Amino acid sequence: MSLAVDILSGFCLLAGAFFCLVGAIGLLRMPDFYTRVHAASITETLGVGFILLGLLLQAGFTLVAAKLVMIGLLIFLASPTASHALARAALLRGIKPQLADQESTSSKA
């Protein structure tokens, strides 16, 4: 049983690291603010979620596991709210999303 938990925990930790890496690359490569906010929110949700799940499997039924669950709940509630607030503030400030039509017309000029 312990070997199965260790393998599953390792898989979750690797998956979380993969999503964090992909999100970091997305933050660098995305063209505008809104797609960068999306990449950051995916990183927080999937990357941190898998990492917390892997750590939960390693912790077992302890006080550490309860703390990890609380951290996970905080992240899963605060991350979408913060991403929405950032995107709404940018939209109200007048930052326009980059659309495919704008990209194709600017490359023709």
C-alpha positions in Angstrom: 0.0 0.0 0.0 2.8 2.4 0.9 4.5 1.9 -2.5 1.2 2.7 -4.3 0.7 5.9 -2.3 4.3 6.9 -3.0 3.9 6.3 -6.8 0.6 8.2 -6.9 2.1 11.0 -4.8 5.1 11.2 -7.1 2.8 11.3 -10.2 0.8 14.1 -8.7 3.9 16.1 -7.8 5.3 15.7 -11.3 2.0 16.6 -12.9 1.9 19.7 -10.7 5.4 20.7 -11.6 4.6 20.2 -15.3 1.5 22.5 -15.1 3.5 25.1 -13.2 6.2 25.0 -15.9 3.7 25.2 -18.7 2.0 28.1 -17.0 5.3 29.9 -16.5 6.1 29.5 -20.2 2.6 30.7 -21.0 3.2 33.9 -18.9 6.3 34.6 -21.0 4.9 33.8 -24.4 1.3 35.0 -24.3 0.7 38.2 -26.3 -1.6 40.3 -24.1 -2.7 40.8 -20.5 -5.8 38.7 -20.6 -4.2 35.6 -21.9 -1.4 36.0 -19.3 -4.0 36.2 -16.5 -5.5 33.0 -17.9 -2.2 31.3 -17.9 -1.5 32.3 -14.4 -4.9 31.1 -13.2 -4.4 27.7 -14.8 -1.0 27.4 -13.2 -2.5 28.2 -9.8 -5.5 25.9 -10.2 -3.9 22.8 -11.8 -0.3 23.1 -10.8 -0.9 23.9 -7.1 -3.8 21.5 -7.0 -1.8 18.6 -8.1 1.1 19.5 -5.8 -1.2 19.8 -2.8 -2.7 16.5 -3.7 0.7 14.9 -3.8 1.6 16.4 -0.5 -1.7 15.3 1.0 -1.0 11.7 0.0 2.4 11.9 1.6 1.1 13.5 4.8 -1.6 10.9 5.5 -4.3 11.6 8.1 -2.4 14.2 10.2 -2.7 17.8 11.2 -0.4 18.6 8.2 -3.1 17.2 5.9 -5.7 19.4 7.5 -3.6 22.4 6.9 -2.9 21.4 3.3 -6.7 21.1 2.7 -7.2 24.6 4.2 -4.5 26.0 1.9 -6.1 24.3 -1.1 -9.5 25.7 -0.3 -8.1 29.2 0.1 -6.3 28.9 -3.3 -9.3 27.5 -5.1 -11.6 30.2 -3.8 -9.2 33.2 -4.0 -7.5 32.4 -7.4 -10.6 32.7 -9.6 -11.8 35.8 -7.7 -8.4 37.5 -8.1 -8.1 36.6 -11.8 -11.6 38.0 -12.4 -10.9 41.2 -10.5 -7.7 41.7 -12.4 -9.3 41.2 -15.8 -12.3 43.4 -14.9 -10.0 46.2 -13.6 -8.0 46.0 -16.9 -11.1 46.1 -19.0 -12.5 49.1 -17.0 -9.1 50.8 -17.4 -9.4 50.5 -21.1 -6.9 47.7 -21.9 -8.3 46.0 -25.0 -7.8 42.3 -25.6 -5.7 41.4 -28.6 -7.9 39.8 -31.2 -7.0 37.7 -34.2 -8.4 40.3 -36.6 -6.0 43.0 -35.2 -3.1 40.6 -35.5 -3.7 39.8 -39.2 -4.3 43.4 -40.2 -1.2 44.7 -38.5 1.0 42.1 -40.2 -0.4 43.1 -43.7 0.5 46.8 -43.2 
